Amino acid sequence: MVDEGAGWLGIDLGTQSVRALLVTAGGTVLGRGSAPLTGRRDGVRHEQDPLRWWAALCTATRSALAAAPPGLPVGGLAVCGTSGTVLLTDGSGRPAGPALMYDDGRAAAEAARARKAGLAVQDTWALPKALWLLGEYGPDLRLRHQPDLVVTRLLGEPPPADSSHALKTGYDLEGDRWPGTALARLGVPDGFLPRVVPPGTRLGEVCARAADATGIPAGTPVLAGMTDGCAAQIASGALRPGSWNSVLGTTLVLKGVAREPVRDPTGVVYNHRAPDGTWLPGGASGVGAGALAAHFPGADPAAMDERAAAFEPSRALAYPLVSPGERFPFRAPQATAFLLGDPAGDADRWAALLQGVGLTERLCLDYLHHLGARLDGPLTFTGGGARSPYWNQLRADILGRPARVPEQTEPALGMAALAAHGVSGPGTLADTAGPMVRVRTLVAPRPDRTAAFAQPYARLVDALHERGWLPGPVAAHAHDRLNRDTSAS
């Protein structure tokens, strides 16, 4: 049973900030805190200073805990990070250099080597970055994932990695092991990669030194976390087979639940594993709200949404990649953003970007259907994009299916729920997370609007296929489903 009298702490190491959330087993938020992060981008390079993660975490947790009732025990905590972000440390967990962020693209050659060795990886995954770092720094250091760095500080010693973050480093979740033969062929030395445990595993307790820095009580249990996409899925409550969560932030991530892995020989869709043994298939696209910030810096989103409503559908068709390269619903490192047609003005261009994300989201779901994934459960919208009522309605219209929007859309809530599940023992993650998740809105699609977006969707599918990015069978499958909603079997 989950301790109803305790607060559960979730920590999210994001791209732009560290966020902390203290919540009860019943979903009442007791405190929250955040602190900004900055990085360095230069072409395909994207780095952050890992020491700033710890400083920001200390600020965020102190803010979250300051609002809690006096004497409230913290039942446990878990940490999520950006999937594919890695760094090297010495044996004590001290960073040897900057962290390579989730979308750092300098390891394309190493990714090709890994695929030749039989490993289904994408160019920006952690394993190619690990090989690149190994070549730059040599074999005497250790690879760590983003949460490992701050958990080292919390515990006072380096922890094992959780299998969720280890997935993109090549960890075999079905066999529960590193693929030793393939890694040896790639020149990965023994001891370079961490030991791995399932999410929700108790790693240890907050040490006295970390307690002084963070405000978290010494002795608080620390549980192995999951990636930010998985954390958002837990926060959405989409944890039963057939249900899906669409996380719209800087980019777009879709994750669902299945009893068995969804097989994809191309590696576009991959499968995390929940601590209760269910599988979490999904993928991460390069389109998202980041395109709005890039095209309209400083704009008022609510005001732009109101103006965009007059352009349904837009005169223009956008494929709003945030940065070059696509990972889902197809793999095309050469893909770039495009805009077809001439928008009538800024409001129409804004509308095209919003609609482009929704149309790509539909293609992602159609691709999952193409692979045989079950899509008939509830769909949930989370992420920063879910704060826009207009965009939520637009996406539901394009997808032709209802969507739930929870009160809390933060990955930190998912980590609080995972911590509670890990401490409480047997049972399903859905049973623990369910009472913590409160649905704010149910968005119903408007059939006339769904029909209006069928032609722009077909046009986007054709444009992607003509560029050689979207495979023919996938494009044909999308056309076959033009007049069906995305939950249909």
C-alpha positions in Angstrom: 0.0 0.0 0.0 1.2 3.5 -0.8 1.8 5.7 2.3 -1.0 8.2 2.2 0.7 10.4 4.8 3.9 10.9 2.8 4.9 13.2 0.0 6.5 11.6 -3.1 9.2 13.6 -4.9 9.7 13.5 -8.7 12.6 15.2 -10.4 12.8 16.0 -14.1 16.1 16.9 -15.7 14.8 18.7 -18.8 16.5 20.5 -21.7 15.7 24.0 -20.5 15.2 23.4 -16.7 15.2 21.1 -13.8 11.7 20.6 -12.3 10.7 19.1 -8.9 7.2 18.1 -7.8 6.1 16.9 -4.4 2.8 15.2 -4.5 0.6 12.9 -2.3 -0.5 9.5 -3.2 -3.9 11.0 -4.0 -2.5 13.5 -6.5 -2.5 16.7 -4.4 0.5 18.8 -5.3 2.2 20.0 -2.1 5.1 21.9 -3.7 6.9 22.5 -6.9 10.2 24.1 -7.9 12.3 24.7 -11.0 15.6 26.2 -12.1 16.8 27.0 -15.6 19.4 25.2 -17.6 21.4 26.5 -20.6 23.3 24.6 -23.3 25.6 25.1 -26.2 24.5 24.4 -29.8 26.8 24.6 -32.8 25.5 22.8 -35.9 24.9 19.2 -35.0 26.6 19.7 -31.6 24.5 20.1 -28.5 26.2 20.1 -25.0 25.4 21.0 -21.4 27.6 21.4 -18.4 26.6 18.4 -16.1 27.6 20.2 -13.0 24.8 22.7 -13.6 22.3 19.9 -13.4 23.1 19.4 -9.8 23.1 23.1 -8.9 19.7 23.4 -10.6 18.3 20.3 -8.8 19.3 21.8 -5.5 17.4 25.0 -6.2 14.3 23.1 -7.6 14.0 20.6 -4.7 14.5 23.3 -2.0 11.6 25.3 -3.6 9.4 22.3 -3.8 10.0 21.2 -0.2 9.7 24.7 1.2 5.9 24.7 0.5 5.3 21.3 2.2 3.6 21.0 5.6 6.1 21.0 8.4 7.3 17.5 9.3 5.9 15.8 6.2 7.9 12.7 5.4 9.2 12.2 1.9 8.4 8.6 1.0 10.9 8.4 -1.9 12.1 10.0 -5.0 13.0 9.2 -8.6 14.7 11.1 -11.4 14.1 11.2 -15.1 16.3 12.7 -17.8 16.4 13.3 -21.5 16.6 10.0 -23.4 20.0 9.6 -25.1 21.9 12.2 -23.1 25.3 10.8 -21.9 28.6 11.9 -20.5 31.9 10.3 -19.2 32.9 10.3 -15.6 35.8 8.9 -13.6 35.3 6.0 -11.2 33.9 8.3 -8.5 31.3 9.8 -10.8 33.0 13.1 -11.4 32.3 14.4 -15.0 35.3 14.4 -17.4 33.7 16.8 -19.8 30.5 18.2 -21.1 27.4 16.0 -21.7 26.3 15.2 -25.2 22.6 16.0 -25.3 19.8 13.8 -26.7 19.8 15.4 -30.1 23.6 15.8 -30.5 24.2 14.5 -34.0 28.0 14.3 -34.4 28.1 10.4 -34.0 26.5 9.5 -37.3 29.5 7.5 -38.4 29.5 5.6 -35.1 25.8 4.9 -35.6 26.5 3.3 -39.0 29.1 1.1 -37.4 26.7 0.0 -34.7 24.0 -0.9 -37.3 26.6 -2.8 -39.3 27.4 -4.8 -36.1 23.7 -5.8 -35.9 22.3 -3.2 -33.4 19.2 -1.2 -34.4 20.2 2.3 -33.3 19.5 5.8 -34.6 22.1 8.4 -35.2 21.4 10.4 -32.1 21.0 7.5 -29.7 23.3 7.1 -26.7 25.3 4.2 -28.1 26.7 6.1 -31.0 27.6 8.9 -28.7 29.3 6.4 -26.3 31.4 5.2 -29.2 32.3 8.8 -30.2 33.2 9.6 -26.6 35.3 6.5 -26.3 37.2 7.5 -29.4 37.8 11.1 -28.0 38.7 10.3 -24.4 39.9 6.7 -24.4 38.8 3.6 -22.4 39.8 4.7 -18.8 36.5 6.6 -18.1 32.9 5.4 -17.5 29.8 6.1 -19.4 26.9 7.6 -17.5 23.4 8.6 -18.4 22.0 12.0 -17.4 20.2 11.0 -14.2 23.2 8.9 -13.1 25.2 12.1 -12.5 22.8 13.7 -10.0 21.9 10.3 -8.4 25.6 9.9 -7.7 25.4 13.1 -5.7 22.2 12.1 -3.9 23.6 8.7 -2.8 27.3 9.7 -2.4 28.4 7.0 -4.8 27.7 6.0 -8.5 24.5 4.0 -8.9 23.6 1.4 -11.5 21.7 2.8 -14.5 18.0 2.1 -15.0 17.2 0.0 -18.0 15.0 2.8 -19.5 17.9 5.2 -20.0 20.1 2.3 -21.0 17.9 1.2 -23.8 19.3 3.7 -26.3 22.8 2.7 -25.2 22.1 -0.7 -26.7 20.8 -2.6 -23.6 18.7 -5.7 -24.5 15.6 -5.4 -22.4 14.2 -8.8 -23.5 17.4 -10.6 -22.6 18.1 -8.2 -19.7 21.8 -7.8 -20.6 24.3 -5.8 -22.6 24.8 -7.3 -26.1 28.4 -8.3 -25.3 29.4 -9.8 -28.6 28.3 -6.8 -30.7 29.8 -4.4 -28.2 33.1 -6.2 -28.2 33.1 -6.0 -32.0 32.7 -2.2 -31.6 35.6 -2.0 -29.3 33.7 -1.2 -26.1 35.9 -2.3 -23.2 34.7 -4.2 -20.1 33.6 -1.8 -17.3 32.9 1.1 -19.7 29.1 0.7 -19.4 27.2 0.7 -16.1 25.4 -2.2 -14.4 21.7 -2.0 -15.1 18.6 -2.5 -12.9 14.9 -2.2 -13.7 13.0 1.1 -13.1 11.7 1.4 -9.6 14.6 -0.5 -8.0 15.7 1.0 -4.7 19.2 2.4 -5.3 19.9 3.7 -1.8 19.2 6.7 0.4 19.9 10.4 0.3 23.2 10.9 2.1 23.7 13.7 4.7 25.8 15.8 2.4 23.1 15.7 -0.3 20.4 16.5 2.2 22.2 19.7 3.2 22.5 20.8 -0.4 19.0 19.8 -1.6 16.7 20.1 1.5 15.6 16.4 0.9 15.7 14.6 4.3 18.7 12.3 4.7 17.6 8.7 4.5 14.9 9.3 1.8 14.8 6.3 -0.5 16.1 6.9 -4.1 14.5 4.7 -6.8 15.7 4.1 -10.3 13.9 6.3 -12.7 13.0 6.3 -16.4 13.4 8.6 -19.4 11.4 11.8 -19.6 9.1 10.3 -22.3 8.3 7.4 -20.1 7.9 9.7 -17.1 5.3 11.8 -19.0 3.5 8.6 -19.9 3.2 7.6 -16.2 2.0 11.1 -15.4 -0.7 10.8 -18.1 -2.1 7.6 -16.6 -1.8 5.9 -20.0 -0.6 2.6 -18.5 -3.0 -0.1 -19.6 -2.7 -2.0 -22.9 -4.0 -0.1 -25.9 -3.7 3.4 -24.3 -1.3 6.0 -25.6 0.2 9.3 -24.5 1.3 12.0 -26.8 3.9 14.3 -25.3 4.1 17.6 -27.2 7.0 19.7 -26.0 10.0 21.0 -28.0 9.5 17.8 -30.0 6.8 15.1 -30.1 7.0 11.8 -28.4 4.3 9.0 -28.5 4.3 6.1 -26.1 1.8 3.4 -25.5 1.3 0.2 -23.6 1.4 -3.4 -25.0 1.6 -6.9 -23.5 4.3 -7.7 -26.0 6.9 -5.6 -27.7 5.9 -3.9 -31.0 8.4 -5.2 -33.5 10.0 -2.7 -35.9 13.0 -3.9 -37.9 13.9 -0.4 -38.8 14.4 0.6 -35.2 12.1 3.7 -35.6 9.8 2.3 -32.9 11.5 1.0 -29.8 10.2 -0.6 -26.6 10.8 0.5 -23.0 9.8 -1.9 -20.2 7.7 -0.8 -17.2 8.5 -2.1 -13.8 5.4 -4.2 -13.8 6.5 -6.1 -16.9 4.4 -4.4 -19.5 6.0 -2.9 -22.6 6.0 0.7 -23.6 6.4 1.0 -27.4 6.8 4.4 -29.0 9.0 6.8 -30.8 10.3 10.4 -30.8 9.7 12.7 -33.8 11.7 15.8 -34.6 8.6 18.0 -35.1 7.1 20.0 -32.2 6.5 23.3 -30.4 10.2 24.2 -30.9 9.3 25.3 -34.4 6.9 27.9 -33.1 9.7 29.5 -30.9 12.1 29.4 -33.9 9.7 31.1 -36.3 8.0 33.5 -33.8 10.4 34.4 -31.0 8.6 36.3 -28.2 5.1 35.7 -29.6 2.1 35.4 -27.3 0.9 31.8 -28.0 -2.7 32.4 -26.8 -3.1 35.5 -29.0 -1.6 33.7 -32.0 -3.8 30.6 -31.4 -6.9 32.9 -31.5 -5.9 34.4 -34.8 -4.9 31.0 -36.2 -8.4 29.6 -35.8 -9.5 31.5 -38.9 -7.2 29.3 -41.0 -8.5 25.7 -40.8 -7.0 24.3 -42.9 -4.1 26.7 -43.6 -3.3 27.8 -47.1 0.2 26.4 -46.5 1.4 22.9 -45.5 4.2 22.8 -43.0 6.5 19.9 -41.9 7.8 21.7 -38.8 11.0 19.9 -37.9 12.8 21.6 -35.0 16.3 20.6 -36.3 17.5 18.6 -39.3 16.9 14.8 -39.3 13.8 12.7 -38.5 13.5 9.7 -36.2 9.8 8.9 -36.2 7.5 7.9 -38.0 10.5 7.3 -40.4 14.2 7.5 -40.1 15.7 10.1 -42.4 18.9 11.9 -41.2 18.7 14.1 -44.3 15.2 15.3 -43.6 14.6 19.1 -43.3 11.7 21.3 -42.4 9.6 22.6 -45.3 6.6 24.9 -46.0 4.5 24.3 -49.2 2.3 27.1 -50.4 2.2 30.8 -49.4 0.6 31.6 -46.0 -1.7 34.6 -45.9 0.3 36.1 -43.1 1.7 35.4 -39.6 -1.5 34.0 -38.3 -1.8 31.6 -41.2 1.9 30.6 -40.9 1.3 29.9 -37.2 -1.7 27.8 -38.1 0.3 25.8 -40.6 2.9 25.0 -38.0 0.3 23.9 -35.5 -1.5 21.8 -38.1 1.8 20.4 -39.3 2.5 18.9 -35.9 -1.0 17.4 -35.7 -0.7 15.9 -39.2 2.7 14.4 -38.3 1.2 13.1 -35.1 -1.5 11.3 -37.2 1.2 9.8 -39.4 3.0 8.5 -36.3 -0.2 6.7 -35.1 -0.8 5.3 -38.6 2.7 4.0 -38.6 2.2 2.3 -35.3 -1.0 0.7 -36.7 1.1 -0.4 -39.8 3.3 -2.3 -37.3 0.3 -4.0 -35.7 0.2 -1.9 -32.5 -3.1 -1.8 -30.6 -4.5 1.8 -30.6 -8.0 1.3 -29.3 -7.4 2.6 -25.7 -7.7 6.2 -24.5 -5.3 8.8 -25.8 -3.8 11.5 -23.5 -2.1 14.8 -24.3 0.7 15.9 -22.1 3.7 18.2 -22.4 3.9 22.0 -22.7 1.8 21.9 -25.9 -1.1 20.5 -23.9 -1.4 23.9 -22.2 -3.0 25.3 -25.3 -6.8 24.5 -25.5 -6.9 25.5 -29.1 -4.0 23.2 -30.1 -5.6 20.3 -28.1 -8.9 20.7 -30.0 -7.0 21.0 -33.3 -5.0 17.8 -32.7 -8.2 15.9 -31.7 -9.9 17.1 -34.9 -6.9 16.0 -37.1 -6.7 12.6 -35.3 -10.4 12.1 -35.4 -10.5 10.8 -31.8 -11.1 12.1 -28.3 -8.2 13.0 -26.0 -7.8 13.4 -22.3 -5.7 16.3 -20.8 -4.6 15.8 -17.2 -4.3 18.6 -14.6 -0.6 17.9 -14.3 1.3 17.2 -17.5 4.8 17.1 -16.0 7.3 14.2 -16.2 8.1 15.0 -12.5 4.7 13.7 -11.5 5.5 10.4 -13.3 8.7 10.1 -11.3 6.8 10.7 -8.0 4.4 7.9 -9.0 7.3 5.6 -9.9 8.9 6.3 -6.6 5.7 5.5 -4.8 5.3 2.2 -6.8 8.9 1.2 -6.1 8.6 1.8 -2.3 5.1 0.2 -2.0 5.9 -3.1 -3.5 3.8 -5.5 -5.6 1.0 -4.4 -7.8 0.8 -2.6 -11.1 2.2 0.8 -11.9 -1.3 1.7 -13.2 -2.8 1.1 -9.8 -0.3 3.3 -8.1 -0.3 6.1 -10.7 -4.1 6.1 -11.2 -5.0 8.0 -8.1 -2.3 10.6 -8.7 -3.5 11.5 -12.2 -6.5 13.9 -12.5 -8.1 14.5 -15.8 -8.8 18.2 -16.4 -10.4 18.1 -19.8 -11.8 15.6 -22.3 -11.5 17.0 -25.9 -13.9 15.6 -28.4 -13.2 15.7 -32.2 -15.5 17.6 -34.5 -16.3 15.4 -37.5 -16.5 18.2 -40.0 -13.0 19.4 -39.0 -11.6 15.9 -39.2 -12.9 15.6 -42.8 -11.4 19.0 -43.7 -7.9 17.9 -42.7 -8.0 14.6 -44.8 -6.7 16.4 -47.9 -3.8 18.2 -46.1 -2.9 14.9 -44.5 -2.8 13.1 -47.8 -0.7 16.0 -49.2 1.8 15.8 -46.4 2.1 12.0 -46.8 2.8 12.4 -50.5 5.3 15.2 -50.0 7.3 13.1 -47.5 7.2 10.0 -49.8 8.2 12.1 -52.9 11.3 13.3 -51.0 12.3 9.7 -50.4 11.9 9.9 -46.6 8.7 8.0 -46.1 8.6 4.4 -47.4 6.0 3.5 -50.0 4.2 0.9 -47.9 3.8 3.3 -45.0 2.5 6.0 -47.3 0.0 3.6 -48.8 -1.2 2.5 -45.4 -1.7 6.1 -44.4 -3.8 6.7 -47.5 -5.9 3.6 -46.8 -6.8 5.1 -43.4 -7.7 8.6 -44.6 -11.3 8.2 -43.7 -10.9 6.3 -40.5 -10.1 7.6 -37.0 -6.7 6.8 -35.6 -8.1 4.5 -32.9 -9.7 2.1 -35.5 -8.2 -1.4 -35.8 
